Amino acid sequence: MIPYGRQDITQADIDAVIEVLESEFLTQGPKVPAFEQAIASKVGASYGVAVNSATSALHIACLALGLGPGDWLWTSPITFVASANCALYCGAQVDFVDIDPCSYNLDPSALEAKLVVAEREGRLPKIVVPVHLSGQPCDMQAIYALAMRYGFKIIEDASHAIGGKYRGEYVGNCRYSDITVFSFHPVKIITAGEGGVATTNDRVLAERMALSRSHGITRDPALMTQVPDGSWYYQQICLGFNYRMTELQAALGISQLKRLDSYIERRHEIAREYEGAFRGLPIVTPVQCSDGYSAYHLYVIRLQLESISLSHKEVFEALRRCGVGVNLHYIPVHIQPYYQKMGYGFGDFPEAEKYYREAISLPMYATLTSEQQTLVVRAVKSAIRLPS
Ligand SMILES: *Cc1c(COP(=O)(O)O)cnc(C)c1O
């Protein structure tokens, strides 16, 4: 089976991890701060805080921004559940904003319309989480302008978007947000085995996130309530977690980061190949927004079902039978049973639901060979039979 995504591990990556295994520190050593620094300087942010997953990064980002009971967080229904769950961890509530039918990202005009109503009803969101789906940057200028007008904070979920650019600058520089979150799960563009990093330009937010990641404990006398009792001294000054990244993960991440730009270039090459191969077929290929450079974490096609004799499910299963490990990103979060119990359901976000009925993620990763891609294209062409 050709998977929809997979990691690329080189000898240099292996050597970097072995070096850590043979060193003094497996955790809380020099590699984690080096990885944080490398990510922050790559994307152009002042601070990076590394944790054990993007899910943890979203959680501590929400906490740093003061999200709590009585507050609302809004996100896109077309995302992984973690983008929404982070609000529930903080005791806050979640609502959704429908997607733009072209970019599949949170639609700024739907956001504006919902904000107008929410302001009237006195339930404006404290945080909005735009998700750069597939690696394509959201319309951040528009969302940022609304944040200025309505006073909400922004956490970019850039789990798909490391190496992508918005208006010529790397996603993650937080020019139009408070915090950006990256994932280093093996299926993402670069991996640390598991892991996440939150970037920000705000020193206080970075400090708060660093505290939450490790039990709320500090060794910095400037943050303590008294002069340290001695050189052993530390203080717990808030409630935190153990969300730490290991040295092994950080070393792998540092090694992978060196290949980021070449990975993204290769992903664009694969996208151009698909684009050419599918021209004229009843398939909608991904649009590239004019102010963005996608990281192409995913290659999502949408089926024009009225021109195809098979159903969405039949096409999906035909591809799997041909050895193409297609996937579907994502089942709309608001129709997950857990969210339906909160009162959401079918019909609430029609563009997201329409997308779900048509979308298929094709194999997209830097080491996909052109022979494999030819196989994928052939399988798609045979599955998308025109009605007879
Ligand atoms: C993968 C992913 C996450 C969660 O990342 P982890 O590192 O696995 O916790 C969150 N949001 C989106 C959009 C993702 O794709």
PDBQT file of the ligand as one rigid body, heavy atoms in Angstrom, charges set to zero:
ROOT
HETATM    1  C1  LIG A 401      -1.703  16.392  13.778  1.00  0.00    +0.000 C 
HETATM    2  C2  LIG A 401      -2.556  17.535  14.132  1.00  0.00    +0.000 A 
HETATM    3  C3  LIG A 401      -2.726  17.972  15.455  1.00  0.00    +0.000 A 
HETATM    4  C4  LIG A 401      -2.176  17.218  16.628  1.00  0.00    +0.000 C 
HETATM    5  O1  LIG A 401      -0.833  16.995  16.534  1.00  0.00    +0.000 OA
HETATM    6  P1  LIG A 401      -0.110  15.999  17.572  1.00  0.00    +0.000 P 
HETATM    7  O2  LIG A 401       1.326  16.415  17.490  1.00  0.00    +0.000 OA
HETATM    8  O3  LIG A 401      -0.348  14.620  17.028  1.00  0.00    +0.000 OA
HETATM    9  O4  LIG A 401      -0.704  16.192  18.895  1.00  0.00    +0.000 OA
HETATM   10  C5  LIG A 401      -3.470  19.105  15.690  1.00  0.00    +0.000 A 
HETATM   11  N1  LIG A 401      -4.038  19.770  14.692  1.00  0.00    +0.000 NA
HETATM   12  C6  LIG A 401      -3.946  19.368  13.409  1.00  0.00    +0.000 A 
HETATM   13  C7  LIG A 401      -4.584  20.174  12.338  1.00  0.00    +0.000 C 
HETATM   14  C8  LIG A 401      -3.205  18.223  13.094  1.00  0.00    +0.000 A 
HETATM   15  O5  LIG A 401      -3.132  17.812  11.823  1.00  0.00    +0.000 OA
ENDROOT
TORSDOF 0
